[in-house]
Amino acid sequence: LVVPGVYGYKMPKWIHQIRLQEHEPSGYWESKGWSSSGLVQTTSLILTPHHREEVSGTVLLSGVAYGGTRKIVKVEVSIDDSDWMPVNFDFAHPNCWTVWQTEWTPTAAGDYLIKVRATDDSGFTQSESAPESVFPNGSSAVHALIFRVVA
């Protein structure tokens, strides 16, 4: 059984019987303190370059964003804590990963910090102040990594 928009612990793997109940029972993971709703948080990831990778010339910055049942409407990157810059993506649909990419030409060799954030159609934008821990509701933290530009 696949349940769109929720984390895997909310998806039953093998259904042996269906029983109607007046109240929702607490599942295994909920009894361990995980969210009872299990709704996926809006998130984004940087896939290239890799953390600590050495690159040269124009750099392809790329990754994915996901909003669960919400559609991704904006993806932005920041390099070395610069202003957030919008990046291109071709297709966005609820329940689908959104692939984003942009090219960036560095002005000098050295280490660079890149961050990515996404905004969904509910108006929610990932925040740098969001906790990185996934417990108990999943994480909507901004993803960041460092890469090195070599001459």
GUGU-885443 format. One record per residue: residue number from 1; chain; x, y, z of N, C-alpha, C in turn. Coordinates in pm, whole numbers, plus 50000, padded with zeros to 5 digits. Example, Ala and Ser with C-alpha at 12.3 -4.5 7.8 and 13.67 -1.06 7.14 Angstrom:
BEGIN
PT:1:A:51319:49431:50780:51230:49550:50780:51320:49670:50780
PT:2:A:51285:49775:50708:51367:49894:50714:51290:50003:50787
//
This chain:
BEGIN
PT:1:A:50085:49882:50000:50000:50000:50000:50089:50123:50000
PT:2:A:50069:50212:49905:50143:50337:49898:50050:50450:49938
PT:3:A:50095:50531:50033:50016:50644:50080:50093:50770:50046
PT:4:A:50050:50845:49945:50123:50965:49902:50133:51069:50013
PT:5:A:50251:51134:50019:50268:51248:50109:50303:51215:50253
PT:6:A:50326:51087:50285:50365:51051:50421:50494:50970:50417
PT:7:A:50566:50971:50528:50689:50893:50539:50658:50744:50542
PT:8:A:50758:50665:50511:50742:50520:50498:50686:50451:50620
PT:9:A:50712:50502:50740:50662:50434:50860:50509:50441:50871
PT:10:A:50447:50525:50790:50300:50534:50789:50237:50446:50682
PT:11:A:50320:50378:50605:50269:50293:50498:50270:50147:50541
PT:12:A:50154:50085:50551:50151:49943:50587:50220:49861:50479
PT:13:A:50303:49766:50522:50378:49685:50426:50300:49560:50384
PT:14:A:50241:49494:50480:50162:49375:50452:50029:49390:50525
PT:15:A:49922:49387:50449:49790:49400:50511:49730:49261:50523
PT:16:A:49704:49220:50647:49646:49088:50673:49495:49097:50698
PT:17:A:49453:49211:50751:49311:49232:50774:49285:49381:50787
PT:18:A:49162:49420:50764:49119:49558:50782:49009:49557:50887
PT:19:A:49028:49643:50987:48934:49647:51098:48891:49793:51118
PT:20:A:48762:49820:51121:48710:49954:51146:48712:49979:51296
PT:21:A:48768:50095:51335:48777:50130:51476:48727:50272:51495
PT:22:A:48681:50302:51614:48630:50434:51644:48743:50537:51655
PT:23:A:48861:50495:51705:48975:50584:51722:49096:50523:51652
PT:24:A:49184:50611:51600:49304:50563:51533:49400:50503:51636
PT:25:A:49442:50379:51615:49536:50318:51710:49676:50375:51692
PT:26:A:49757:50371:51795:49896:50415:51788:49979:50303:51729
PT:27:A:50052:50335:51622:50137:50236:51557:50270:50220:51628
PT:28:A:50352:50129:51577:50481:50101:51638:50568:50226:51647
PT:29:A:50585:50301:51536:50674:50416:51536:50615:50533:51615
PT:30:A:50484:50548:51612:50420:50653:51692:50442:50627:51841
PT:31:A:50441:50499:51881:50465:50467:52022:50610:50495:52061
PT:32:A:50698:50511:51964:50839:50546:51989:50860:50698:51985
PT:33:A:50752:50775:51964:50760:50920:51967:50757:50989:51832
PT:34:A:50749:50912:51721:50741:50974:51590:50603:51034:51568
PT:35:A:50593:51131:51477:50470:51202:51447:50357:51105:51410
PT:36:A:50239:51132:51461:50125:51046:51426:50073:51075:51286
PT:37:A:50098:51198:51234:50051:51228:51098:50149:51174:50994
PT:38:A:50278:51182:51021:50379:51133:50928:50386:51210:50798
PT:39:A:50335:51334:50795:50335:51412:50671:50477:51451:50632
PT:40:A:50509:51433:50504:50641:51466:50452:50663:51616:50460
PT:41:A:50782:51654:50506:50823:51794:50510:50880:51833:50373
PT:42:A:50862:51957:50335:50923:52006:50212:51074:52008:50231
PT:43:A:51144:51954:50133:51289:51940:50145:51356:51958:50009
PT:44:A:51485:51984:50012:51563:51994:49888:51704:51945:49916
PT:45:A:51769:51895:49812:51903:51840:49824:51992:51887:49710
PT:46:A:52121:51899:49739:52221:51928:49638:52283:51793:49599
PT:47:A:52280:51759:49471:52338:51633:49424:52473:51653:49356
PT:48:A:52492:51769:49289:52623:51802:49233:52649:51949:49255
PT:49:A:52772:51985:49288:52885:51896:49312:52869:51822:49445
PT:50:A:52953:51723:49467:52950:51648:49593:53024:51726:49700
PT:51:A:52993:51696:49826:53060:51760:49938:53210:51736:49929
PT:52:A:53288:51842:49937:53434:51841:49932:53493:51804:49795
PT:53:A:53409:51802:49692:53458:51772:49558:53540:51889:49505
PT:54:A:53642:51859:49426:53721:51961:49358:53669:51975:49215
PT:55:A:53640:52098:49176:53586:52126:49042:53664:52241:48981
PT:56:A:53648:52258:48849:53711:52372:48783:53617:52424:48675
PT:57:A:53638:52549:48636:53555:52609:48532:53413:52633:48579
PT:58:A:53322:52635:48483:53180:52653:48515:53130:52529:48587
PT:59:A:53057:52549:48696:53013:52440:48783:52863:52417:48762
PT:60:A:52826:52290:48740:52684:52256:48733:52636:52229:48875
PT:61:A:52545:52313:48922:52480:52295:49051:52347:52226:49022
PT:62:A:52321:52113:49085:52195:52044:49057:52149:51967:49179
PT:63:A:52024:51930:49175:51967:51855:49286:51820:51828:49266
PT:64:A:51752:51800:49377:51610:51769:49375:51540:51841:49489
PT:65:A:51409:51858:49474:51324:51914:49580:51197:51832:49584
PT:66:A:51136:51824:49703:51016:51742:49720:50927:51805:49825
PT:67:A:50798:51809:49795:50702:51868:49888:50591:51774:49929
PT:68:A:50608:51644:49903:50499:51551:49937:50379:51578:49850
PT:69:A:50263:51602:49910:50142:51629:49833:50135:51774:49784
PT:70:A:50236:51853:49822:50241:51993:49778:50336:52005:49659
PT:71:A:50308:52097:49570:50389:52120:49450:50503:52217:49484
PT:72:A:50622:52189:49434:50735:52282:49449:50715:52397:49350
PT:73:A:50719:52520:49401:50698:52636:49315:50823:52721:49297
PT:74:A:50924:52701:49386:51047:52778:49375:51161:52701:49440
PT:75:A:51277:52705:49374:51401:52650:49430:51505:52761:49418
PT:76:A:51582:52782:49526:51683:52887:49528:51814:52833:49586
PT:77:A:51926:52889:49540:52056:52856:49596:52123:52983:49647
PT:78:A:52212:52963:49743:52293:53071:49796:52437:53020:49799
PT:79:A:52530:53101:49752:52671:53064:49752:52745:53159:49845
PT:80:A:52813:53100:49943:52887:53178:50044:52799:53283:50110
PT:81:A:52677:53243:50146:52581:53329:50215:52541:53453:50137
PT:82:A:52548:53444:50003:52500:53553:49918:52348:53553:49922
PT:83:A:52288:53649:49852:52142:53650:49840:52095:53520:49774
PT:84:A:51973:53478:49805:51915:53358:49744:51886:53388:49597
PT:85:A:51930:53295:49509:51911:53310:49364:51818:53200:49314
PT:86:A:51713:53233:49239:51625:53129:49186:51698:53043:49082
PT:87:A:51663:52915:49079:51721:52823:48980:51610:52760:48898
PT:88:A:51647:52709:48782:51550:52653:48688:51512:52510:48724
PT:89:A:51387:52479:48697:51340:52340:48700:51230:52328:48597
PT:90:A:51221:52212:48533:51128:52194:48422:50990:52147:48462
PT:91:A:50984:52059:48560:50857:51993:48590:50837:51988:48740
PT:92:A:50722:52030:48785:50689:52019:48927:50545:51971:48938
PT:93:A:50525:51872:49019:50393:51814:49037:50386:51759:49179
PT:94:A:50272:51768:49245:50263:51707:49378:50300:51558:49372
PT:95:A:50360:51509:49478:50401:51368:49492:50515:51327:49401
PT:96:A:50582:51424:49336:50695:51393:49248:50817:51475:49289
PT:97:A:50934:51412:49274:51058:51486:49295:51073:51587:49183
PT:98:A:51116:51707:49218:51141:51814:49121:51292:51825:49102
PT:99:A:51337:51809:48978:51480:51816:48947:51514:51961:48911
PT:100:A:51618:52016:48974:51660:52153:48947:51807:52156:48906
PT:101:A:51846:52261:48834:51987:52279:48799:52013:52420:48752
PT:102:A:52138:52460:48768:52185:52589:48717:52336:52581:48703
PT:103:A:52391:52663:48616:52536:52671:48602:52584:52796:48674
PT:104:A:52703:52783:48733:52761:52894:48807:52910:52902:48776
PT:105:A:52958:53022:48747:53100:53041:48717:53166:53113:48833
PT:106:A:53258:53046:48901:53326:53110:49015:53420:53220:48969
PT:107:A:53445:53315:49055:53535:53425:49023:53678:53398:49065
PT:108:A:53698:53298:49153:53832:53266:49202:53835:53123:49253
PT:109:A:53956:53071:49264:53973:52939:49323:53947:52948:49474
PT:110:A:53914:52834:49535:53893:52832:49680:53773:52748:49718
PT:111:A:53744:52745:49846:53629:52671:49898:53504:52757:49893
PT:112:A:53392:52695:49856:53264:52765:49849:53159:52686:49924
PT:113:A:53070:52758:49991:52957:52699:50061:52833:52721:49976
PT:114:A:52764:52612:49942:52639:52625:49867:52525:52574:49955
PT:115:A:52411:52646:49948:52290:52608:50020:52174:52605:49920
PT:116:A:52075:52521:49948:51955:52516:49863:51832:52517:49953
PT:117:A:51727:52581:49904:51598:52579:49975:51487:52574:49873
PT:118:A:51374:52518:49913:51257:52507:49825:51137:52573:49891
PT:119:A:51046:52617:49806:50918:52672:49850:50808:52590:49784
PT:120:A:50706:52552:49863:50596:52473:49808:50474:52561:49784
PT:121:A:50370:52504:49724:50252:52584:49688:50164:52623:49805
PT:122:A:50199:52581:49927:50129:52631:50046:50193:52760:50095
PT:123:A:50308:52799:50033:50381:52918:50074:50495:52889:50171
PT:124:A:50513:52763:50210:50618:52727:50304:50754:52729:50233
PT:125:A:50853:52795:50294:50990:52797:50244:51080:52739:50352
PT:126:A:51170:52650:50310:51265:52594:50404:51343:52706:50472
PT:127:A:51380:52684:50599:51447:52787:50676:51579:52736:50730
PT:128:A:51678:52826:50735:51807:52789:50793:51796:52767:50944
PT:129:A:51689:52814:51004:51672:52794:51148:51596:52665:51181
PT:130:A:51552:52591:51078:51481:52464:51101:51577:52362:51162
PT:131:A:51530:52284:51257:51617:52182:51316:51656:52076:51212
PT:132:A:51781:52029:51219:51829:51928:51125:51782:51789:51161
PT:133:A:51747:51768:51287:51704:51636:51332:51575:51595:51261
PT:134:A:51568:51471:51218:51447:51423:51153:51343:51377:51255
PT:135:A:51383:51358:51380:51291:51313:51484:51219:51432:51542
PT:136:A:51091:51435:51559:50992:51331:51536:50906:51354:51411
PT:137:A:50931:51467:51338:50841:51505:51228:50906:51508:51090
PT:138:A:51027:51460:51075:51099:51479:50951:51169:51613:50956
PT:139:A:51254:51643:50859:51329:51767:50860:51300:51851:50736
PT:140:A:51294:51980:50756:51283:52074:50644:51403:52169:50646
PT:141:A:51515:52122:50704:51635:52204:50713:51693:52232:50574
PT:142:A:51760:52344:50562:51829:52382:50439:51951:52291:50424
PT:143:A:51968:52233:50305:52084:52148:50278:52201:52235:50234
PT:144:A:52319:52205:50286:52438:52283:50253:52557:52191:50239
PT:145:A:52652:52231:50154:52778:52157:50143:52887:52252:50096
PT:146:A:53011:52204:50109:53127:52281:50067:53194:52208:49952
PT:147:A:53234:52283:49850:53312:52226:49741:53429:52319:49713
PT:148:A:53531:52268:49642:53652:52344:49617:53669:52368:49468
PT:149:A:53691:52494:49432:53723:52530:49294:53874:52539:49283
PT:150:A:53928:52464:49186:54072:52464:49161:54100:52532:49027
PT:151:A:54218:52587:49014:54254:52659:48890:54268:52565:48773
//
